[in-house]
Amino acid sequence: MGAAAAVARPFFELAGVCRGFGPRERRSEVLHDVDLTVREGELVAIVGFSGSGKTTLISLMAGLLAPDGGAIRLEGAPVTGPGPDRGVVFQTYALLPWLTVLGNVQLAVDQVASALPRREREARARHYVEMVNLGSAVEKRPAELSGGMRQRVAVARALAMDPRILLLDEPLSALDALTRATLQDEIERIWERDRKTVVLVTNDVDEAILLADRIVPLTPGPRAALGPSFPVDVPRPRDRTAINDDPAFRRIRSEVTRYLIEVGHRRRSPAATRWRELPDVTPADLSPPRATRL
């Protein structure tokens, strides 16, 4: 019985998670009763509108914020704060400008593997720099890198910590289309190689279908919650040049997009579209006195 329960236990779990901001008497609830279960080795994409609470959700998973209610568990243990078992890549690169590419990545290695000899820590950092194809830029500083290269450094730094789960908060949203496509391919290649558990937050449905095993939409806020899961049954590897002609890709895109549009209409406040009658007020006469005008 105990062994069966251990096998069935989810790898990463959010149960009834709520989070708001503001003073207690005027607290605005951003997320309400969020439930999510992620299997080990799964790549799950959470898609939603801008402002729906996606970054708040990722911050809760990372332990950077504490939930007002509910529980977050990784392998059955409660998440009570940040930890090396969760690597995070945010929209902003957050690189130290005075350190090189290698220095920024090795900084993460030094934090989680300080017991290793310096040479081994450096070799580990170089391994992840090479993994994101930045071997030729290893001695460059962030100011000398393009936006796409800086984001690669951020991904390498997170991977170098060897986390149990990788959390990606719209890491490609600020990049141009070509660089974004290149990094999407890099993320898929790295995931295929290491099979780490990944939660990707994005507002791009096509990106979610290209990368994920499963898509979970986030309803518009306030009091946003997660909707039903949409399995991505498109075979891997996924060729971006041919995927638009795949019937399964078109079907999933249609289903997810339709759900987001419909839930957006349902959640729209009636007060925002209701006609209001303005009070009958005569505007004050602010013109100068007659003598002044003459």
N, C-alpha and C positions, 0 to 999 in steps of 0.2 A: 504493500500500500504506500509506504513512504517513498520507495524508489519510483513508483508510478507518478506520485505527486511531484517528485523532483524533476522528472522528465517533462511533465506538463507545465511546469512553472515558466512563465514568460521571461525572456531575457531582459527586456526593458519595458516598463509599464507606467502609465499615468492613470490614476483612478480617481475620478471625481475632482479633478484639479480646478481650483478657482483662484483668480488673482485680480485685484483692483488697485486703483491708485487714488490718492487724495486723502483728506482727513476722514476719520471714521464716520462722522455725521453726514458727510457729503461724498462718500467714497464711490467712485465710478468703477463698476466691475467690467474689466476688459475681457476676461475669459471666465466661462461658467461651465462647471461640470464636464470637464474635458476628460475623455477616456481614450487611451491608445495602448495597444500592445504591439511590440516589435519583436520578431523572431531573430535569433542570432544569425548573423550573416546576411540579413535582409537589407535591401536599400528601399526605404520608404520616402516618398515625396509628399510634403504637405503643401497644398496650393491654396491661395486665397487672395482676396483683394488687398490693395495697399491700405494700411491702417486697420486691418482686421485683428491684429495682435500676434502676427507670426514671430516677430523678434522677441516679444514678451514670452511666447511659448518656448522658443529656443533658449532664452535666458533662464527659464525655469528648469528646463532639462539639464542645462549646464551647471545649475546650482548657484548661478549669479543672483537669482531672485528666489525668495521663499514663497511657496503658495500660501494663500489665505486659508485654503481648505483642500482636502484631498491628500493624496500621497503620490510620490514619484519613487520608483524602485528600480535598481539595476541589479540583476541577478538576485533578486529577493531582498537586497539591502537598501534601506532608505537613502535617498539622495538628500543630504543636509547642507551641502555647500559645494564649491568647485573642487575638482580632483583630477589627477592625471588619468583616471579611467575614462574621462570624457574629453576628447579634443574638439575645439571649436574654431571654426573659420567664419568670421563675420564679413559684412560687406566692405568695411574698411580694413586696410591691410595691417595696421597697428604694428609696423616694423620699427625697430630702433634705428634712427637715421645714421648714427655714428658707427654701427656695426655692419660688416659685410654680409653677403648672402649666407656664407658659412657661419658667421658669428651669430646671426639671428636664429638660425636653426640649431646651432650647438647650444645656445642659451637654454632652449627647451630640454635638450638632452641632459645638460648639466643639472637641471632641476629634478629630473626623474631618475637619473642614473649616476648620481654623484659618487657612488662607490666604485664605479669603473675607472680604470686608469685613463689619464687624459688622452692618450693615443687612441684607445678604443672608443671614447666618446666622440672624438673628431672623426674617426672612420664611420661611426654610425650616422653622424650628421651629413657627411659627404655622400653616404649611401642614399639618403632621402633627397639630397639636392640633385643627385644624378637621376633619381626616380622621376622627378618632375622636369627633367631635361634642361637643367640650369648649370651643368658642369662647366660650361665655358664662361659663366658669369659668377663663379664662386667667390671671387675677390672684389666684386663690385658692391657699391653701397646703394641703398634704395633710390637715392636721387638720380642714379645712373640707369635705372631700370624703367621699362614701360609699365603701364598699369597691369597688363596681363602677366608680366614677369614677377611683379610684386605679389600678385595673388598666388602665383605658383610657390613663392617663398612661404606665404602664409599656410598653404596646404602642406608643404614639406615640413614646416615647423610643427603643425598639428600631428602629422603622421609620425614624426620622429619621437613623439612621446609614447608611441605604441599604445594608444588608448583602446579600451574595450569597445567604445562606440564613438563615431565621428559625427559631429553636428555641424551642418553647413547652413548658414543663414544668408540666403541669397548672395552667395559669394561671387557670382558672375554678373550681377545686375548692372554694375557701373561700366562694363566693358563694351567695346564695339562688337558688332555682330561676328566678324571673322575671328577675333580673339576669343569671344565667348564660345563659338563652335569648337575651336581648338582645345580650350580647357574642358569643355564637356567631354570630348573624346579622352582627354587625359584622366579625368575623374573616373570615367567608365573603365579605362585600362587599369588604373590603380586598384579599383574595386574588384575587377576580375582577378587580379593577381593576388591580393591579400584577403579578399572576401571579409572585410571588416563590416560590422553593422554600421549603417549610415542612415541618418535622418536628414533629408534635404528639404529646406524651406525655400519656396520659389513662387513667383506669380506668373511663371511661364509654363503653360500646360504642355506645350510641345517638348520643352526641356524635361519636364517630369516624365513624360512617356518615353523619351529617349533613354533616360537613365534608370528609372525606378522599376522595382518589382510590383509595387503597389502604390496607388495614389489615394490620399485622404484629403478631401477639401475642408477648409476652415471657413465656417459661415461668417458673414459680415458682423462686425461688432456694433454696439457694445454687447457684452455677454455672449461673445463668440464661442462656438463649440465645434467639435469635429463631426463631419457628416459621414456617410457610408463609404466603405473602401471600394476602390475600383481596381481589380487586379489587372496588371499589364501583361497580357498573354502574347506579347510579340517576341519571337525567338531572338536570342542573342547569338553572335554579336549583331548589333543594330546598325545598319548602314544608313546614315542620314541622307544620302543622295537618293536612296530608293524607298525610304520609309513612308514618304508621302503617298506612295502608290499602294501601300499595304492596307487591305481592308480592315484589319484589326486595329491599326493605328488610327484610321479615320473614324472607326466606331468609338474607340475610347475617347478620342478628342471630342467627338460630338457629345458623348454621354457626360463627360466631366464639365465641359463648357455649358451644356444645357442646365446641369444641376446648379452650377454657380450663378447663372443668370436667373434661374427660377427662385433660388433661395435669396438672391439679392433683392428681387422684387417683393418677396414675402416679408423680408426683414425691414424694408423701407418704411420709415415712420409715416403713418397717415397724416400726422400734423405737418409734415414737410410739404405736402401737396394740397392741403386744405385751404380754400379761400378764406381770408380774414377780412372783416369789415373794419375799416379804419374809422376812428372817431371823427365827428364833424367839427373840425377846428378851423377857425378863420385865421390865416397867417397874420402875424403882426406887421404893421407898416413901419419898415425901418428906413424909409427915405428921409433925407434931412428936412428940417422945417422950411416952409415956403420962402421966408425972408432970406434964408441962407442960399436957397437955390437961385433967387434973383440976384 
